[in-house]
Amino acid sequence: MENKEDIIDPEIEHQKPPRNTWNLILGMVFLCYGAARLYQRVKNSSDDTFGIILAVAFILFGIYDLYKYFSRK
């Protein structure tokens, strides 16, 4: 007699976890915040290199979160 642990349902094994809506929300927030900060830095033409790097990091992290959200189906 087989245990329940020994029986593997092939449908359950191939299912992907559902999309995480936090990835979508945080991705959009980080992308918009980073774009706004970058726009302010470029518009003021200040020589704030750290601020520009931080804004680009927010944009990249937002893109990564959106990629994680849309790559799961």
Secondary structure as UniProt FT lines:
FT   TURN            4..6
FT   HELIX           10..14
FT   HELIX           21..43
FT   TURN            44..45
FT   HELIX           49..71
//
